[in-house]
């Protein structure tokens, strides 16, 4: 068992336009990437549970083998910089991912 | 072998700064274009709404002086994308003013082209009536005429077409209003008859400066070279290095999908790309495919003023207060509403963010609170600045002296770092337009100066 925090080289969040936040999980070795991908743990349900979302709010969840990474893009509840926003750049929304455990 | 086209990207954001040594190392090569992105929506709607820049004029001047004096002297075309941050008229004009000052100061002459990206409300209303406008994603409401009329600043992201035209007309410096970030870079490759897919993919990488190297940063220069069936990228600073993984991983950056990118009039399919290190630190990319769309859509961006804000930052150290902070804040709000009964509750709102507890993630925070001190930020959002100021002053005094249960610290609840404690923020904006508009021909006007 290992946490995603231990396995990933990059765990980050950022706006993808003002109405979406995108989460990137990148690895520095094929074996770690494959282990996480094969675990099936990174899926829409996991993300919905972590971020209190409904499935249609997860706009993309895609693995990209060449880059050893997975990208998850989700709808923002409040658009960037509008009243009620907490994170204008969406730069600190990645922390909940860190605790995901992989067999 | 046909000509290799080299593009120098000084940094990922004009005004962020870059080492002159990296930039000058790039100029040792035969460079076909110096291209720099100056824009982003990352910092929120305020820049577009208020017509201001996110970088200082001083920093803009510093970066532009290095670029303009070296580029113009060597007759290398210079392209600035999304000038001034948001790429609307005031942003383009302030960039133009700085460039003119630099040219004058250094006794240089250059043919300048300005490509405007502003759209009038009438144009947008007309397109909306013709059903040519649609929200970009499902969480954006369809556009209404009321929204359009409230949105004073409207721009759209240009593709490479008007920039290409300005290059063909012999421009030395091209100042673009809002542009799709990779477009100004792609224009150089396409001008030299290189593959549009490779040109745009390289643009997507170069627009962030040295972020595709390791260690990555937007504050350093990067060199891109387009060949006939591939392109390469390499760092211009010996302290950074591009590897196949860092370049491939950069494709992820701030986009909604890792390998399908939507641009004005096309889709970029990078699923079949191969990333290879062909020389130490030189990464070659192949198989970037551009698929032209049946219809051309451009992305509109508009910001409207939604309210006014006044806010306060304070520290809380009292353990009894911290333990009950959310309940106490709720009661402060109630007491303020009671005091201002004559004000329509819809005309204002009071929000609290408790830093150290759950301010960043809100309801998504799963870690239970522990700690001995928190930072409290409270804001009043109101229809007018006067209302925001008045209500915020009452929230502050109510909170400061609020007599909660079991209170021992009866002299005051808040540690203000500053006097005065209340900060008038000014207007608050929101992205009221973030939609796609169908076009038949390029609506971006070029002006030659």
Interface residues (C-beta under 8 A of the other chain):
Chain A: X10 X14 X15 X16 X17 X18 X19 X20 X22 X24 X26 X28 X50 X51 X52 X56 X57 X59 X60 X62 X64 X66 X67 X68 X69 X71 X73 X75 X76 X79 X80 X81 X82 X83 X84 X85 X86 X87 X88 X89 X92 X93 X95 X96 X99
Chain B: X41 X42 X43 X44 X45 X46 X136 X137 X138 X139 X140 X245 X248 X249 X251 X252 X253 X254 X255 X256 X257 X258 X259 X273 X274 X275 X306 X307 X349 X351 X353 X359 X360 X361 X362 X363 X364 X366 X381 X428 X429 X430 X431 X434
